[in-house]
């Protein structure tokens, strides 16, 4: 079979050589590219003869998949698969697997880091110091004792809950399906929004979760609360968030995801607000997570070849 890695996914050169030899010894061909394709036609050129495709967050359209008559498996080096036409692949008998769980600790740790950054105004304090200024008039807020609301209690949400408990928080959680966990109180969405000091999003992007947090939901928040989004940009109506922040309906927001992947337009509206922390989608970007991701991606392929597919999403 022909296995094509469409874009770099952070696997070291020596490891790629080991993988090439492993698959070659089993009469398979592994083809890699050291840059990201710039257009749909570039993707088609790389993918058209593939039996198996590997990619991270590169969007794949139905048009591209139509041009890949041999395609049988897509192993996605990402947890989310909203950039893949999963149902269309199912109709074509193409299995889609993801790298579930690869960035659980990375995203959870960043969530807590972003929270503390907002509460203690760390970026602002760094700026003050570099400008030769002091903390005069400044008081931060402690995480200890706060109510930490988690929307989406999957692997990442559960890890955030564990960390929040360790910091002495009262943890509320909302999940679409019923769950139980020690030291977690599961509530409906409105109660969570109404009572939480920190609201952190950990849901996938689906038709049900798109704009899950809009004007109505933002109006429920306490004016002292903060919103953290490391999930998907479109889970939040960012126009409504902009207005809510400008009108002081919440104290701040920390965002790692947007309507599209960074770079953002230099006139992006949220740039003008002082109570927003903006990161260029780094939640999953740790040495440990990227290394683990590569292992999952190729274990997905091995398992599928052995008739034992894992991490399937269709």
N, C-alpha and C positions, 0 to 999 in steps of 0.2 A: 504494500500500500504506500501511497505518497502522502506524507504528513507535512503540512506547510505551516510554519509559524509566520503569520502575516505581518507582525510588528514585534519589536523587541519587548520582552516581558521580564527583563531583569535577570535572566539566567547567565551565569558567568561562562566565559569562553571555554574553559576546561570542562565544565559540566555539559555544555552543548556538544563538545567532541565526544564525551562519554556516551551521551544519548544517541548521537549519530552512529557510533559503533554498535551500541546495543541494538538499535533498530536494523542496521545494515546486516548484522549477524543473523537476524530473523527475517531477512529478505524484504525489509521495508526501507523506504528512503525518507530521510528527514531533511527538509529544506528550510533554511532560516534567512531572514532579512534583518539587516542592522539599522534600518530606518523605517519610519512610518509612511505608508502609501499616501500620496497627496490628493488622489482623486478616486472616484469610483472605478474608472477605467484601469487605474493602477492596481486596485484591489482585484479586479477581474483577471488581469494578466497573471497575478501571483496565485490566485485561487482556482482557476478554471480546471486544472487537472487533478486537484487534490481529492483524496478520499477522506482526509481528516484535516480540519482547520483548527489552528490555535490562535487566539487573539485575546486582547485585554478589553479595553472599552472602545475599540474601533467599531463604528456603526456598520452593520451588515444589512443591506436592503434585500427585498425579495428579488429585485432585478439581478443582483449579484449572485444570489443562490440559484436562480434560474440558469445562470451561465456555468454552473458547476455540476455537470451531470453525474459525476462519480461520487459526489459528497455523501458521506454516511454519518459523520460525527463532527460536532463542533465542541471543542473543549475550551471553555471561556475562563481566562485567567482573571476572574472578577467574581464577586458574589452576586451582583445584580446582572440581570440579563434583559433589561428593558431596551437595549440597543440591538437586540436580535429578534427577528420575527419568529418567535417560538412556535406559535400555532401553525404558521406557514411551513416551518421545518417539519412539524409533526405530520402534516399532510403529505410531505415529500419523503416521509420515512427517514428523516435525518434526526438523530438523537442530539440533544443539547445537554451538556454537563457544565456545571459551574465550579468555582473554587470555594465552596461554602466553608466558612470558618477560618479562612486564612488570615484575616485581619481583625479578628475579634478583639484581641488585646490591644492592638495598635489604635483602633478607632475608640475603644472604651477609654484608654488612657488619654487620648487627645480630647475627648469629651470632658473629662475631669479637668484637664489642663486649661481648656478654653473657659470653663466655668470659673475656675480660680482666677484666671486672667481678667475676666470681666469684673468679678467681685472685688478684686484687689487692685484693679487698674494697673497691671504690670507694664503694659506697653506705654501707657501714659507716663508712668513713673520713670521708665527708662528715658523717655524723651525729655522730661523735666531735668533729670540728672545731666544728660548730655548738653542741655542748654544752659547749664550752670544755675539752675533754679532749685527750689526746695519743695518740700511737701506741705508748705503752709496752706492751711484751709482744707487739707485732704484727710478724709477718713474712709477706709475701705470697709468691706463687709465680709464676715466669716462664713465659710461653708458649713461649719459645725452647727448642728441643730436646725438646719433648714429642711424644708420639705422638698424633696427631689422627685419630680414627676417624670416618668419614663413612658413614652408612647411607642409601643411595639416591643413585646417581651420575647424576642428571639435570642440568639446566642449573644449578640452584642448588647442588647438591652439588659439581659441577665447579668452580663459582666459589669456593665455600668452600675447596676443595682448593687452588686457586691462591693464595688469600690465606694459608692456613695454611702453604703452602710458603714464601711470602714472609717469614713470621715465623720461619722456620727449623725448622718442625715436620717430623717424619717422618709421612707421611700414609698411612693405611690406608683402604680403601674396600670396602664390601660392596654388591653390586647383584644383583638377581634374574636379570638377563641378563648374559652375559659382556661385559666391556668392557676396553679397554686404554688407558692414558694415561701420559704421561711423568711421572716422579717420584711415581707413585702405585702402591702395592702392593695388589692386589685379593686379598681373603681371604674365608673363610667367616665367618658372623656370630659364631660362638662365639669364633673367634680374635680377631676385632676387639674384642669385648667384653672378652676376657681381657687383651689387651695395650694397649688405648688408655687414655691419661690423660684425654682429652676424647672424648666420644661425642656426635655431632651428627646429628639425624634430619632427613631430607629426602625422605621417601616420601609418596605420596598415601594417602588413607584408602580402603582397599578391604577386602573380606572377608578377604583374605590378610594385610593389614597391621594390622588391628584388634588391639590388645593385643600387637603385635609385641614390645614390651618389657614383660614381666610379671615375676612373682616369680622364675621360673627364670632369666631373662636377667639380672635385677638381682643375683642371687646370684653371677654369674660376675665381676662388675666388681671392680676393685681398690678397696680402701677409700679410696684417694686420688683416685679418678677423679671426673669431673663429667659430668652429662648435660645436653645442650642440646636443647630441642624448639621448633622454629619451624615444624614441619610441620602436624600435626593432633593435637588433644588425645587422641583415642581410639587413636592409635598406641601410647600408653603406658597401662598400667594404673596410674592415679594412686593408687589405694588401696595397691597394692604399692609404688609409689614412696615414698609417705608412710612406710610401715613401714620400708623400706630406709634412708631418710634418718634416721629416728628411731633406728634401730639402728646407725647409722654404717657401713653397708655400702658407702656412697659418700660422698664429701666434700661434694657439693652438686649443685644442679640450677638451671637457668635456663629458665623456661617463658614462652612468648608465646601459647600456645594451650591450650585446656581442653576439657572434655567439652561445654561450651556456650559461646556467646559471652559475654564480660563485658557487664554487671556480674555479678560472682560474689557469692554469699551472704557476708555479713560473717563468718560462722562457717565458711567454707571451710577444711577441715582443714590445708592446706598453709600457711595464713597464720601458724600458730603456730610454724613452724619457722624458725630463724635462718639456716640454710644454703641458703635458696631465694631466687632472684631471680624476681619475678613481674611480668610486663608485660601490659598490656591489649590484646593482639593488635595490635601496631604494626609488625610485620615489613615489610609492604608500604607503610606509610604515610609516603611521602616525596613531596615536590612533584614530583620527577622521575618517580617510578614512576606516580603518579596521572595525570600528563599523558600519559605513554606509553600507559597503559592505555586512556584515552579514544580515542587514535588507533587502537589495535589493534581495539577494539570496533567502531568504525564502518568500519574497513577490512574487517573480517569481513563486515559487511553489504554493502558495495560489491562485494566479491569474489563473494559469494553471488548478488547481483543480476546479476552478469555471467557467471554460470555457472562460476565458478572458486572454489568454497568453500575456505577455509583454516581452520586451527586446529580442525578438526572432532574431536569426541570420540565420535560414534556413527555 
